[in-house]
Amino acid sequence: AQSVTQLDSHVSVSEGTPVLLRCNYSSSYSPSLFWYVQHPNKGLQLLLKYTSAATLVKGINGFEAEFKKSETSFHLTKPSAHMSDAAEYFCVVTSNDYKLSFGAGTTVTVRA
Amino acid sequence: GAVVSQHPSRVICKSGTSVKIECRSLDFQATTMFWYRQFPKKSLMLMATSNEGSKATYEQGVEKDKFLINHASLTLSTLTVTSAHPEDSSFYICSARDPASGRETQYFGPGTRLLVL
């Protein structure tokens, strides 16, 4: 069984400042981990994924995440937030059955 | 990246009627598709796994006779909400696994918002 905990339900940042979204996971197997973004009334877009290769993963739109097995974490960061980054972000884990387990989501708001 | 479409994007129906939602993979073949339900300001809940050429696998608590899933081809899966009631109103999202992108990666459709009056 696997699960994901997103530690912040809401993150508010000023435009141009760093963004940090925290995610902890649990998994019985070697996990694959993802971050997805969802803009209002839209589907989900894959930001990045970790699948047992490099622990520092770079994604689209300047986002990156670091897989830390010892801390069972997969936090998402971006050095400089943009207004268009305002959205819902989901940390997701999967194992060997292809099913995705979603975190509860983190709402990001960006202040001008 | 791989593209998944859903149709319709929004549907309003009367209580007791059935509604069909289509999920298509546009530029790849998907042997496996997934159907999710999302309540307002909530996360996604996996409803079922749709396998081409075989019966869908439903998650615990999801009514098979209520939510009929058909995966008739490698690019199309359909979800039919039968005898819909207001509590079925929700945002339904499908995803498809693209084997060429790695077995773990799923691409999501834009979602279908269902409102049952």
Interface residues (C-beta under 8 A of the other chain):
Chain A: S32 F34 Y36 N41 K42 G43 L44 Q45 L46 K49 T51 F90 T94 Y98 K99 L100 F102 G103 A104 G105
Chain B: G1 V4 Q6 T32 F34 K42 S43 L44 M45 L46 T49 F91 I93 S95 R97 G102 R103 E104 T105 Q106 Y107 F108 G109 P110 G111 R113
